[in-house]
Amino acid sequence: MSFKPDEIPKANILIVDDSPDNLRILSMTLSQQGYRVRCVTNGEMALVSIHNLPPELILLDVRMPSMDGYEVCRQLKANPMTQRIPIIFLSAADDVADKVKAFEMGGVDYITKPFQTKEVLARIANQLAIQNLQNQLAERNHRLQQEIEQHKKTEAALQDAKAAAEAANYAKSQFIAKISHELRTPLNAILGYTALMQDDPSLLPEYQDYVDSIRKSGEYLLKSINHILTVVRAESHHLSLNRQAFDLFQLVNEIASTWQAQADAKGLNLRVEWDSSLPRCIYADNVKLRQVLVSLIENAIQFTQQGQVILRVKGESQHLESQLVEPQMGVSAIGLAKSCQYGGDRGFVDLSSVDSLNSLDFQALPLLLFFEVEDTGCGVAAHEIDHLFEAFFQAEAGQQSQRGTGLGLFISRQFVQLMGGTITLSSKLAQGTCVRFYVPVHWVQLDSQVGQLCEPIADQGSASQSPRQLGQSSHATTAVMLKALRAEMSMNWFTQLQQAAIQGFDQRVSQLIGQIPASHAPFATLLADWNREFQFDRIVAVTQQVLEQAL
């Protein structure tokens, strides 16, 4: 490395030599180069001068009376305040032993007398450059240590803030859940009494309208509470999938039938368009799929004043393999995997030899199911589209209608993503909106002689279990009780029970459970336990089994 004289900072240099002639020569030479020079003739004075004003470099003669250069160097290096000052030894001796001792004492260089001016200047400039670089490095290390300490403090503060936020979020979730539960109890009573009053033929038409208004407001409030609870679960990552085999045709037709009356009341054409290659039965989370479709169709009808609302259902295979690849699974499912059939553009599972759907790994048969809900409504402005899936966001049309909480699309996206899919939306003002989403599903084929999706029915003796034991028992035991109940209750009753569970009307569920004969008290108690804990997905699952068996 080379150093130019103008690049070296002009330092404060102390010269220590018992020869005044040497001091004059070195002082004049260094001063002409712009250095600030100080001179002393002995070691004792050198230590006093250095402690009073530390220099940036010392030229130190080795041979001096009283205290030689080695002792001066030793004391300087023993003092933390002066140990970093570079020392260049000066000596008339040119033997190796003196040079080695000089470096062992802590010297950085050694100049032999008589001096060569250029050599002295070069060595001084070199040591000052090194010292300058070392000082810069030390300063940077110091700043780096400060930054590390600051980062540690910031990280600790962030961890504390995160812990506080998590605690606050948990408290909020608990509070909302408790308040929602407290609101549900009187709200369900209101809805229950309004249902009874609507069935009262002696009620005047004017009062019937009042009761109907109360019912609609109560249902809207209950839906809002359910939405808020779903958002809380999503924020706390408590959402989970409950996959089961179900009739896709029945699911879509029930949804369309439910909303047909509202579409007719507004003069809208509500229709369903099917892909002809779709199978009837699939394996997925039907409760969440239903809620997404209901939310999208409800929005479409609400914001469409004329024209039509179309629900399209299409199927597409994710893998176009020529033969089935056996998935990783337990022994109980291997027989089923070998009996699975796989088509060129779709795959399905034959349930004729299934012992347990829940034990299967369907990784070899993933397929995509596409849905579209298109309307000819008011549409959404381009600058609002990117915000529609945010919680509590409402487009201008929604704000004007003063209806909704702005949670429908947010929850729909949460459910679609949880099911492994994606949801998108396109819209034009005054022309309409189209919401598209897909979810991966597993297509299922039922054996013609097996009209059920539950596990094989166990011995009837298991029906004597207590409701608490029944709630913890196998699906087969539940199937026993369900089969016995089918002989007593109508399909209409099961349909009403499922609809009430899907909509979250626990008061209505309680009314329907109250219609179960006393001979089926264990199963009625099980349903009541599920209803009391708001485990509507379990009620939907068992009623779905009965409804599909009736097809």
Contacts in CASP RR format, 6 or more apart in sequence:
PFRMAT RR
TARGET T0000
AUTHOR 0000-0000-0000
METHOD contacts of the structure
MODEL  1
MSFKPDEIPKANILIVDDSPDNLRILSMTLSQQGYRVRCVTNGEMALVSI
HNLPPELILLDVRMPSMDGYEVCRQLKANPMTQRIPIIFLSAADDVADKV
KAFEMGGVDYITKPFQTKEVLARIANQLAIQNLQNQLAERNHRLQQEIEQ
HKKTEAALQDAKAAAEAANYAKSQFIAKISHELRTPLNAILGYTALMQDD
PSLLPEYQDYVDSIRKSGEYLLKSINHILTVVRAESHHLSLNRQAFDLFQ
LVNEIASTWQAQADAKGLNLRVEWDSSLPRCIYADNVKLRQVLVSLIENA
IQFTQQGQVILRVKGESQHLESQLVEPQMGVSAIGLAKSCQYGGDRGFVD
LSSVDSLNSLDFQALPLLLFFEVEDTGCGVAAHEIDHLFEAFFQAEAGQQ
SQRGTGLGLFISRQFVQLMGGTITLSSKLAQGTCVRFYVPVHWVQLDSQV
GQLCEPIADQGSASQSPRQLGQSSHATTAVMLKALRAEMSMNWFTQLQQA
AIQGFDQRVSQLIGQIPASHAPFATLLADWNREFQFDRIVAVTQQVLEQA
L
1 129 0 8 1.000
3 125 0 8 1.000
3 126 0 8 1.000
3 129 0 8 1.000
5 33 0 8 1.000
5 121 0 8 1.000
5 125 0 8 1.000
7 129 0 8 1.000
8 125 0 8 1.000
8 128 0 8 1.000
8 129 0 8 1.000
8 132 0 8 1.000
9 128 0 8 1.000
9 132 0 8 1.000
10 33 0 8 1.000
10 34 0 8 1.000
10 35 0 8 1.000
10 36 0 8 1.000
11 35 0 8 1.000
11 36 0 8 1.000
11 55 0 8 1.000
11 56 0 8 1.000
11 57 0 8 1.000
11 128 0 8 1.000
12 35 0 8 1.000
12 36 0 8 1.000
12 38 0 8 1.000
12 53 0 8 1.000
12 55 0 8 1.000
12 56 0 8 1.000
12 57 0 8 1.000
13 30 0 8 1.000
13 35 0 8 1.000
13 36 0 8 1.000
13 37 0 8 1.000
13 38 0 8 1.000
13 55 0 8 1.000
13 56 0 8 1.000
13 57 0 8 1.000
13 58 0 8 1.000
13 59 0 8 1.000
13 124 0 8 1.000
14 38 0 8 1.000
14 39 0 8 1.000
14 40 0 8 1.000
14 46 0 8 1.000
14 49 0 8 1.000
14 50 0 8 1.000
14 55 0 8 1.000
14 57 0 8 1.000
14 58 0 8 1.000
14 59 0 8 1.000
15 22 0 8 1.000
15 23 0 8 1.000
15 26 0 8 1.000
15 27 0 8 1.000
15 30 0 8 1.000
15 37 0 8 1.000
15 38 0 8 1.000
15 39 0 8 1.000
15 40 0 8 1.000
15 58 0 8 1.000
15 59 0 8 1.000
16 39 0 8 1.000
16 40 0 8 1.000
16 41 0 8 1.000
16 42 0 8 1.000
16 43 0 8 1.000
16 46 0 8 1.000
16 58 0 8 1.000
16 59 0 8 1.000
16 60 0 8 1.000
16 61 0 8 1.000
16 64 0 8 1.000
16 69 0 8 1.000
16 72 0 8 1.000
17 23 0 8 1.000
17 26 0 8 1.000
17 39 0 8 1.000
17 41 0 8 1.000
17 59 0 8 1.000
17 61 0 8 1.000
17 64 0 8 1.000
17 90 0 8 1.000
18 41 0 8 1.000
18 42 0 8 1.000
18 61 0 8 1.000
18 63 0 8 1.000
18 64 0 8 1.000
18 65 0 8 1.000
19 61 0 8 1.000
20 41 0 8 1.000
22 61 0 8 1.000
22 90 0 8 1.000
22 113 0 8 1.000
22 115 0 8 1.000
23 39 0 8 1.000
23 41 0 8 1.000
25 115 0 8 1.000
26 37 0 8 1.000
26 39 0 8 1.000
26 59 0 8 1.000
26 115 0 8 1.000
26 120 0 8 1.000
27 37 0 8 1.000
27 39 0 8 1.000
29 117 0 8 1.000
29 120 0 8 1.000
29 121 0 8 1.000
30 37 0 8 1.000
30 121 0 8 1.000
30 124 0 8 1.000
31 37 0 8 1.000
33 121 0 8 1.000
35 124 0 8 1.000
38 49 0 8 1.000
38 53 0 8 1.000
38 55 0 8 1.000
40 46 0 8 1.000
40 49 0 8 1.000
42 64 0 8 1.000
42 65 0 8 1.000
42 66 0 8 1.000
42 67 0 8 1.000
43 64 0 8 1.000
43 66 0 8 1.000
43 67 0 8 1.000
43 69 0 8 1.000
43 71 0 8 1.000
43 72 0 8 1.000
44 66 0 8 1.000
44 67 0 8 1.000
46 58 0 8 1.000
46 60 0 8 1.000
46 72 0 8 1.000
47 72 0 8 1.000
47 75 0 8 1.000
47 76 0 8 1.000
50 58 0 8 1.000
50 76 0 8 1.000
50 82 0 8 1.000
50 85 0 8 1.000
51 81 0 8 1.000
51 82 0 8 1.000
54 81 0 8 1.000
54 82 0 8 1.000
54 85 0 8 1.000
55 85 0 8 1.000
56 85 0 8 1.000
56 86 0 8 1.000
56 128 0 8 1.000
56 131 0 8 1.000
57 85 0 8 1.000
57 86 0 8 1.000
57 87 0 8 1.000
57 88 0 8 1.000
57 124 0 8 1.000
57 127 0 8 1.000
57 128 0 8 1.000
57 131 0 8 1.000
58 76 0 8 1.000
58 85 0 8 1.000
58 86 0 8 1.000
58 87 0 8 1.000
58 88 0 8 1.000
59 88 0 8 1.000
59 90 0 8 1.000
59 111 0 8 1.000
59 124 0 8 1.000
60 69 0 8 1.000
60 72 0 8 1.000
60 73 0 8 1.000
60 87 0 8 1.000
60 88 0 8 1.000
60 89 0 8 1.000
60 90 0 8 1.000
61 69 0 8 1.000
61 89 0 8 1.000
61 90 0 8 1.000
61 91 0 8 1.000
62 68 0 8 1.000
62 69 0 8 1.000
62 70 0 8 1.000
62 89 0 8 1.000
62 90 0 8 1.000
62 91 0 8 1.000
62 93 0 8 1.000
62 98 0 8 1.000
62 102 0 8 1.000
63 69 0 8 1.000
63 91 0 8 1.000
63 92 0 8 1.000
63 93 0 8 1.000
69 89 0 8 1.000
70 101 0 8 1.000
70 102 0 8 1.000
70 105 0 8 1.000
73 87 0 8 1.000
73 89 0 8 1.000
73 102 0 8 1.000
73 105 0 8 1.000
73 106 0 8 1.000
73 107 0 8 1.000
74 105 0 8 1.000
76 82 0 8 1.000
76 83 0 8 1.000
76 85 0 8 1.000
76 87 0 8 1.000
77 83 0 8 1.000
77 105 0 8 1.000
77 106 0 8 1.000
84 134 0 8 1.000
86 107 0 8 1.000
86 108 0 8 1.000
86 109 0 8 1.000
86 127 0 8 1.000
86 128 0 8 1.000
86 130 0 8 1.000
86 131 0 8 1.000
87 106 0 8 1.000
87 107 0 8 1.000
87 108 0 8 1.000
88 107 0 8 1.000
88 108 0 8 1.000
88 109 0 8 1.000
88 110 0 8 1.000
88 111 0 8 1.000
88 123 0 8 1.000
88 124 0 8 1.000
88 127 0 8 1.000
89 102 0 8 1.000
89 107 0 8 1.000
89 109 0 8 1.000
89 110 0 8 1.000
89 111 0 8 1.000
90 111 0 8 1.000
90 113 0 8 1.000
90 115 0 8 1.000
91 98 0 8 1.000
91 102 0 8 1.000
91 110 0 8 1.000
91 111 0 8 1.000
91 112 0 8 1.000
91 113 0 8 1.000
92 112 0 8 1.000
92 113 0 8 1.000
93 112 0 8 1.000
94 112 0 8 1.000
98 110 0 8 1.000
99 110 0 8 1.000
102 110 0 8 1.000
103 110 0 8 1.000
108 127 0 8 1.000
108 130 0 8 1.000
109 123 0 8 1.000
109 126 0 8 1.000
109 127 0 8 1.000
111 119 0 8 1.000
111 120 0 8 1.000
111 123 0 8 1.000
169 235 0 8 1.000
169 236 0 8 1.000
170 236 0 8 1.000
172 232 0 8 1.000
173 232 0 8 1.000
173 235 0 8 1.000
173 236 0 8 1.000
176 228 0 8 1.000
176 229 0 8 1.000
176 232 0 8 1.000
177 229 0 8 1.000
177 232 0 8 1.000
180 225 0 8 1.000
180 228 0 8 1.000
180 229 0 8 1.000
183 221 0 8 1.000
183 225 0 8 1.000
184 222 0 8 1.000
184 225 0 8 1.000
184 506 0 8 1.000
187 218 0 8 1.000
187 221 0 8 1.000
187 222 0 8 1.000
187 225 0 8 1.000
188 222 0 8 1.000
188 505 0 8 1.000
188 506 0 8 1.000
188 507 0 8 1.000
188 508 0 8 1.000
188 510 0 8 1.000
189 507 0 8 1.000
190 214 0 8 1.000
190 218 0 8 1.000
191 215 0 8 1.000
191 218 0 8 1.000
191 219 0 8 1.000
191 222 0 8 1.000
191 505 0 8 1.000
191 507 0 8 1.000
191 508 0 8 1.000
192 507 0 8 1.000
192 508 0 8 1.000
192 511 0 8 1.000
194 211 0 8 1.000
194 212 0 8 1.000
194 214 0 8 1.000
194 215 0 8 1.000
195 215 0 8 1.000
195 508 0 8 1.000
195 511 0 8 1.000
197 203 0 8 1.000
197 207 0 8 1.000
197 211 0 8 1.000
198 208 0 8 1.000
198 211 0 8 1.000
198 212 0 8 1.000
198 215 0 8 1.000
203 211 0 8 1.000
219 503 0 8 1.000
219 505 0 8 1.000
220 403 0 8 1.000
220 404 0 8 1.000
222 503 0 8 1.000
222 504 0 8 1.000
222 505 0 8 1.000
223 503 0 8 1.000
224 404 0 8 1.000
224 405 0 8 1.000
224 407 0 8 1.000
226 504 0 8 1.000
227 405 0 8 1.000
227 407 0 8 1.000
227 408 0 8 1.000
227 411 0 8 1.000
228 405 0 8 1.000
228 407 0 8 1.000
230 239 0 8 1.000
230 407 0 8 1.000
230 411 0 8 1.000
230 414 0 8 1.000
231 391 0 8 1.000
231 407 0 8 1.000
231 410 0 8 1.000
231 411 0 8 1.000
233 239 0 8 1.000
234 411 0 8 1.000
234 414 0 8 1.000
239 414 0 8 1.000
239 415 0 8 1.000
239 418 0 8 1.000
240 418 0 8 1.000
241 285 0 8 1.000
241 288 0 8 1.000
241 418 0 8 1.000
241 419 0 8 1.000
242 285 0 8 1.000
242 287 0 8 1.000
242 288 0 8 1.000
242 537 0 8 1.000
242 541 0 8 1.000
243 283 0 8 1.000
243 284 0 8 1.000
243 285 0 8 1.000
244 283 0 8 1.000
244 284 0 8 1.000
244 285 0 8 1.000
244 286 0 8 1.000
244 357 0 8 1.000
244 453 0 8 1.000
244 541 0 8 1.000
244 544 0 8 1.000
245 281 0 8 1.000
245 282 0 8 1.000
245 283 0 8 1.000
245 351 0 8 1.000
245 357 0 8 1.000
245 444 0 8 1.000
245 453 0 8 1.000
246 281 0 8 1.000
246 282 0 8 1.000
246 283 0 8 1.000
246 284 0 8 1.000
246 286 0 8 1.000
246 453 0 8 1.000
246 544 0 8 1.000
246 548 0 8 1.000
247 280 0 8 1.000
247 281 0 8 1.000
247 544 0 8 1.000
247 547 0 8 1.000
247 548 0 8 1.000
247 551 0 8 1.000
248 278 0 8 1.000
248 279 0 8 1.000
248 280 0 8 1.000
248 281 0 8 1.000
248 282 0 8 1.000
248 313 0 8 1.000
248 369 0 8 1.000
249 280 0 8 1.000
250 547 0 8 1.000
250 548 0 8 1.000
250 551 0 8 1.000
251 286 0 8 1.000
251 289 0 8 1.000
251 290 0 8 1.000
251 293 0 8 1.000
252 272 0 8 1.000
252 293 0 8 1.000
252 311 0 8 1.000
252 313 0 8 1.000
253 272 0 8 1.000
255 290 0 8 1.000
255 293 0 8 1.000
255 294 0 8 1.000
255 297 0 8 1.000
255 311 0 8 1.000
256 270 0 8 1.000
256 271 0 8 1.000
256 272 0 8 1.000
256 297 0 8 1.000
256 311 0 8 1.000
258 294 0 8 1.000
258 499 0 8 1.000
259 270 0 8 1.000
259 294 0 8 1.000
259 297 0 8 1.000
259 298 0 8 1.000
259 301 0 8 1.000
260 270 0 8 1.000
262 301 0 8 1.000
263 269 0 8 1.000
263 270 0 8 1.000
263 301 0 8 1.000
263 309 0 8 1.000
264 270 0 8 1.000
266 301 0 8 1.000
266 304 0 8 1.000
266 305 0 8 1.000
266 306 0 8 1.000
267 306 0 8 1.000
267 307 0 8 1.000
268 301 0 8 1.000
268 304 0 8 1.000
268 306 0 8 1.000
268 307 0 8 1.000
268 308 0 8 1.000
268 309 0 8 1.000
269 307 0 8 1.000
269 308 0 8 1.000
269 309 0 8 1.000
270 297 0 8 1.000
270 301 0 8 1.000
270 308 0 8 1.000
270 309 0 8 1.000
270 311 0 8 1.000
271 308 0 8 1.000
271 309 0 8 1.000
271 310 0 8 1.000
271 311 0 8 1.000
272 310 0 8 1.000
272 311 0 8 1.000
272 312 0 8 1.000
272 313 0 8 1.000
273 310 0 8 1.000
273 311 0 8 1.000
273 312 0 8 1.000
273 313 0 8 1.000
274 313 0 8 1.000
275 313 0 8 1.000
275 314 0 8 1.000
275 315 0 8 1.000
277 315 0 8 1.000
277 345 0 8 1.000
277 346 0 8 1.000
278 313 0 8 1.000
278 314 0 8 1.000
278 315 0 8 1.000
279 346 0 8 1.000
279 348 0 8 1.000
279 443 0 8 1.000
279 444 0 8 1.000
279 445 0 8 1.000
281 443 0 8 1.000
281 444 0 8 1.000
281 445 0 8 1.000
281 446 0 8 1.000
281 453 0 8 1.000
281 548 0 8 1.000
282 369 0 8 1.000
282 441 0 8 1.000
282 442 0 8 1.000
282 443 0 8 1.000
282 444 0 8 1.000
283 349 0 8 1.000
283 357 0 8 1.000
283 362 0 8 1.000
283 441 0 8 1.000
283 442 0 8 1.000
283 443 0 8 1.000
283 444 0 8 1.000
284 369 0 8 1.000
284 419 0 8 1.000
284 439 0 8 1.000
284 441 0 8 1.000
284 442 0 8 1.000
285 419 0 8 1.000
286 540 0 8 1.000
286 544 0 8 1.000
287 502 0 8 1.000
287 536 0 8 1.000
287 537 0 8 1.000
287 540 0 8 1.000
288 415 0 8 1.000
288 418 0 8 1.000
288 419 0 8 1.000
289 415 0 8 1.000
289 419 0 8 1.000
289 439 0 8 1.000
290 502 0 8 1.000
291 411 0 8 1.000
291 412 0 8 1.000
291 415 0 8 1.000
291 502 0 8 1.000
292 371 0 8 1.000
292 412 0 8 1.000
292 415 0 8 1.000
292 416 0 8 1.000
292 423 0 8 1.000
292 437 0 8 1.000
293 311 0 8 1.000
293 371 0 8 1.000
293 373 0 8 1.000
295 408 0 8 1.000
295 409 0 8 1.000
295 411 0 8 1.000
295 412 0 8 1.000
296 373 0 8 1.000
296 412 0 8 1.000
296 435 0 8 1.000
297 309 0 8 1.000
297 311 0 8 1.000
297 373 0 8 1.000
299 408 0 8 1.000
299 409 0 8 1.000
300 309 0 8 1.000
300 373 0 8 1.000
300 374 0 8 1.000
300 375 0 8 1.000
300 377 0 8 1.000
300 433 0 8 1.000
300 435 0 8 1.000
301 309 0 8 1.000
301 375 0 8 1.000
302 401 0 8 1.000
302 403 0 8 1.000
303 375 0 8 1.000
303 377 0 8 1.000
303 378 0 8 1.000
303 379 0 8 1.000
303 397 0 8 1.000
303 398 0 8 1.000
303 401 0 8 1.000
303 433 0 8 1.000
304 375 0 8 1.000
304 376 0 8 1.000
304 377 0 8 1.000
304 378 0 8 1.000
304 432 0 8 1.000
305 377 0 8 1.000
305 378 0 8 1.000
306 376 0 8 1.000
306 377 0 8 1.000
307 376 0 8 1.000
307 377 0 8 1.000
308 375 0 8 1.000
308 376 0 8 1.000
309 373 0 8 1.000
309 374 0 8 1.000
309 375 0 8 1.000
309 376 0 8 1.000
310 372 0 8 1.000
310 373 0 8 1.000
310 374 0 8 1.000
310 375 0 8 1.000
311 371 0 8 1.000
311 372 0 8 1.000
311 373 0 8 1.000
312 370 0 8 1.000
312 371 0 8 1.000
312 372 0 8 1.000
312 373 0 8 1.000
312 374 0 8 1.000
313 369 0 8 1.000
313 370 0 8 1.000
313 371 0 8 1.000
314 369 0 8 1.000
314 370 0 8 1.000
314 371 0 8 1.000
314 372 0 8 1.000
315 346 0 8 1.000
315 367 0 8 1.000
315 368 0 8 1.000
315 369 0 8 1.000
315 370 0 8 1.000
316 367 0 8 1.000
316 368 0 8 1.000
316 370 0 8 1.000
317 344 0 8 1.000
317 345 0 8 1.000
317 346 0 8 1.000
317 347 0 8 1.000
317 367 0 8 1.000
317 368 0 8 1.000
318 366 0 8 1.000
318 367 0 8 1.000
318 368 0 8 1.000
318 440 0 8 1.000
319 364 0 8 1.000
319 365 0 8 1.000
319 366 0 8 1.000
320 344 0 8 1.000
320 345 0 8 1.000
321 342 0 8 1.000
322 344 0 8 1.000
323 342 0 8 1.000
324 337 0 8 1.000
324 340 0 8 1.000
324 341 0 8 1.000
324 342 0 8 1.000
324 364 0 8 1.000
324 365 0 8 1.000
325 364 0 8 1.000
326 334 0 8 1.000
326 337 0 8 1.000
326 338 0 8 1.000
326 364 0 8 1.000
327 337 0 8 1.000
327 360 0 8 1.000
327 361 0 8 1.000
327 362 0 8 1.000
327 363 0 8 1.000
327 364 0 8 1.000
328 361 0 8 1.000
328 363 0 8 1.000
329 337 0 8 1.000
329 359 0 8 1.000
329 360 0 8 1.000
329 361 0 8 1.000
330 359 0 8 1.000
330 361 0 8 1.000
332 355 0 8 1.000
332 356 0 8 1.000
332 359 0 8 1.000
333 355 0 8 1.000
333 356 0 8 1.000
333 359 0 8 1.000
333 360 0 8 1.000
333 361 0 8 1.000
335 353 0 8 1.000
336 349 0 8 1.000
336 350 0 8 1.000
336 353 0 8 1.000
336 354 0 8 1.000
336 355 0 8 1.000
336 360 0 8 1.000
337 364 0 8 1.000
339 350 0 8 1.000
339 352 0 8 1.000
339 353 0 8 1.000
340 347 0 8 1.000
340 348 0 8 1.000
340 349 0 8 1.000
340 350 0 8 1.000
340 364 0 8 1.000
340 365 0 8 1.000
341 347 0 8 1.000
341 348 0 8 1.000
341 350 0 8 1.000
341 445 0 8 1.000
342 348 0 8 1.000
342 365 0 8 1.000
346 367 0 8 1.000
346 443 0 8 1.000
347 365 0 8 1.000
347 367 0 8 1.000
347 443 0 8 1.000
348 365 0 8 1.000
348 443 0 8 1.000
348 444 0 8 1.000
348 445 0 8 1.000
349 360 0 8 1.000
349 362 0 8 1.000
349 365 0 8 1.000
349 442 0 8 1.000
349 443 0 8 1.000
349 444 0 8 1.000
349 445 0 8 1.000
350 445 0 8 1.000
350 447 0 8 1.000
351 357 0 8 1.000
351 444 0 8 1.000
351 445 0 8 1.000
351 446 0 8 1.000
351 447 0 8 1.000
351 450 0 8 1.000
351 453 0 8 1.000
352 447 0 8 1.000
352 449 0 8 1.000
352 450 0 8 1.000
354 360 0 8 1.000
355 455 0 8 1.000
355 456 0 8 1.000
356 455 0 8 1.000
356 475 0 8 1.000
357 453 0 8 1.000
357 455 0 8 1.000
358 475 0 8 1.000
362 442 0 8 1.000
365 442 0 8 1.000
365 443 0 8 1.000
366 440 0 8 1.000
366 442 0 8 1.000
367 440 0 8 1.000
367 441 0 8 1.000
367 442 0 8 1.000
367 443 0 8 1.000
368 438 0 8 1.000
368 439 0 8 1.000
368 440 0 8 1.000
368 441 0 8 1.000
369 438 0 8 1.000
369 439 0 8 1.000
369 440 0 8 1.000
369 441 0 8 1.000
370 436 0 8 1.000
370 437 0 8 1.000
370 438 0 8 1.000
371 436 0 8 1.000
371 437 0 8 1.000
371 438 0 8 1.000
371 439 0 8 1.000
372 434 0 8 1.000
372 435 0 8 1.000
372 436 0 8 1.000
373 434 0 8 1.000
373 435 0 8 1.000
374 432 0 8 1.000
374 433 0 8 1.000
374 434 0 8 1.000
374 435 0 8 1.000
375 432 0 8 1.000
375 433 0 8 1.000
375 434 0 8 1.000
376 431 0 8 1.000
376 432 0 8 1.000
377 430 0 8 1.000
377 431 0 8 1.000
377 432 0 8 1.000
377 433 0 8 1.000
378 397 0 8 1.000
378 429 0 8 1.000
378 430 0 8 1.000
378 432 0 8 1.000
379 395 0 8 1.000
379 397 0 8 1.000
379 427 0 8 1.000
379 428 0 8 1.000
379 429 0 8 1.000
379 430 0 8 1.000
379 431 0 8 1.000
379 432 0 8 1.000
379 433 0 8 1.000
380 388 0 8 1.000
380 395 0 8 1.000
380 397 0 8 1.000
380 425 0 8 1.000
380 427 0 8 1.000
380 429 0 8 1.000
380 433 0 8 1.000
381 395 0 8 1.000
381 396 0 8 1.000
381 429 0 8 1.000
384 395 0 8 1.000
384 396 0 8 1.000
385 425 0 8 1.000
385 426 0 8 1.000
385 427 0 8 1.000
387 393 0 8 1.000
388 395 0 8 1.000
388 409 0 8 1.000
388 425 0 8 1.000
389 409 0 8 1.000
389 410 0 8 1.000
389 412 0 8 1.000
389 413 0 8 1.000
389 423 0 8 1.000
389 425 0 8 1.000
390 410 0 8 1.000
391 406 0 8 1.000
391 407 0 8 1.000
391 410 0 8 1.000
392 405 0 8 1.000
392 406 0 8 1.000
392 407 0 8 1.000
392 410 0 8 1.000
393 406 0 8 1.000
393 410 0 8 1.000
394 404 0 8 1.000
394 406 0 8 1.000
398 404 0 8 1.000
409 425 0 8 1.000
409 435 0 8 1.000
412 423 0 8 1.000
412 437 0 8 1.000
413 423 0 8 1.000
416 422 0 8 1.000
416 423 0 8 1.000
416 437 0 8 1.000
416 439 0 8 1.000
417 423 0 8 1.000
419 439 0 8 1.000
419 440 0 8 1.000
420 439 0 8 1.000
420 440 0 8 1.000
421 437 0 8 1.000
421 438 0 8 1.000
421 439 0 8 1.000
421 440 0 8 1.000
422 437 0 8 1.000
422 438 0 8 1.000
423 435 0 8 1.000
423 436 0 8 1.000
423 437 0 8 1.000
424 435 0 8 1.000
424 436 0 8 1.000
424 437 0 8 1.000
425 433 0 8 1.000
425 434 0 8 1.000
425 435 0 8 1.000
425 436 0 8 1.000
426 433 0 8 1.000
426 434 0 8 1.000
426 436 0 8 1.000
427 433 0 8 1.000
427 434 0 8 1.000
444 453 0 8 1.000
446 453 0 8 1.000
451 548 0 8 1.000
451 549 0 8 1.000
451 551 0 8 1.000
452 479 0 8 1.000
452 545 0 8 1.000
452 548 0 8 1.000
452 549 0 8 1.000
453 544 0 8 1.000
453 545 0 8 1.000
453 548 0 8 1.000
454 475 0 8 1.000
454 476 0 8 1.000
454 478 0 8 1.000
454 479 0 8 1.000
454 482 0 8 1.000
454 545 0 8 1.000
455 474 0 8 1.000
455 475 0 8 1.000
455 476 0 8 1.000
455 479 0 8 1.000
456 476 0 8 1.000
456 479 0 8 1.000
457 476 0 8 1.000
457 479 0 8 1.000
457 480 0 8 1.000
457 483 0 8 1.000
458 474 0 8 1.000
458 476 0 8 1.000
458 477 0 8 1.000
458 479 0 8 1.000
458 480 0 8 1.000
459 480 0 8 1.000
460 480 0 8 1.000
460 484 0 8 1.000
461 480 0 8 1.000
462 473 0 8 1.000
462 476 0 8 1.000
462 477 0 8 1.000
462 480 0 8 1.000
463 477 0 8 1.000
463 480 0 8 1.000
463 481 0 8 1.000
463 484 0 8 1.000
463 522 0 8 1.000
464 522 0 8 1.000
465 473 0 8 1.000
465 477 0 8 1.000
465 522 0 8 1.000
466 522 0 8 1.000
467 522 0 8 1.000
467 523 0 8 1.000
467 525 0 8 1.000
467 526 0 8 1.000
467 529 0 8 1.000
468 529 0 8 1.000
470 477 0 8 1.000
470 478 0 8 1.000
470 481 0 8 1.000
470 522 0 8 1.000
470 523 0 8 1.000
470 526 0 8 1.000
471 478 0 8 1.000
471 526 0 8 1.000
471 529 0 8 1.000
478 526 0 8 1.000
478 542 0 8 1.000
479 545 0 8 1.000
481 520 0 8 1.000
481 522 0 8 1.000
481 523 0 8 1.000
481 526 0 8 1.000
482 523 0 8 1.000
482 542 0 8 1.000
482 545 0 8 1.000
482 546 0 8 1.000
484 520 0 8 1.000
484 523 0 8 1.000
485 516 0 8 1.000
485 520 0 8 1.000
485 523 0 8 1.000
486 546 0 8 1.000
486 549 0 8 1.000
488 516 0 8 1.000
488 517 0 8 1.000
488 519 0 8 1.000
488 520 0 8 1.000
489 515 0 8 1.000
489 516 0 8 1.000
491 546 0 8 1.000
491 547 0 8 1.000
491 550 0 8 1.000
493 512 0 8 1.000
493 515 0 8 1.000
494 543 0 8 1.000
494 546 0 8 1.000
494 547 0 8 1.000
495 543 0 8 1.000
495 547 0 8 1.000
496 508 0 8 1.000
496 512 0 8 1.000
497 509 0 8 1.000
497 512 0 8 1.000
497 513 0 8 1.000
497 539 0 8 1.000
497 543 0 8 1.000
498 539 0 8 1.000
498 540 0 8 1.000
498 543 0 8 1.000
498 544 0 8 1.000
498 547 0 8 1.000
500 508 0 8 1.000
500 509 0 8 1.000
500 512 0 8 1.000
501 509 0 8 1.000
501 531 0 8 1.000
501 536 0 8 1.000
501 537 0 8 1.000
501 539 0 8 1.000
501 540 0 8 1.000
501 543 0 8 1.000
502 536 0 8 1.000
502 540 0 8 1.000
504 534 0 8 1.000
504 536 0 8 1.000
506 531 0 8 1.000
506 532 0 8 1.000
506 534 0 8 1.000
506 536 0 8 1.000
509 527 0 8 1.000
509 531 0 8 1.000
509 536 0 8 1.000
509 539 0 8 1.000
510 528 0 8 1.000
510 531 0 8 1.000
513 524 0 8 1.000
513 527 0 8 1.000
513 528 0 8 1.000
513 531 0 8 1.000
514 524 0 8 1.000
516 523 0 8 1.000
516 524 0 8 1.000
516 527 0 8 1.000
527 539 0 8 1.000
530 536 0 8 1.000
530 538 0 8 1.000
530 539 0 8 1.000
531 539 0 8 1.000
END
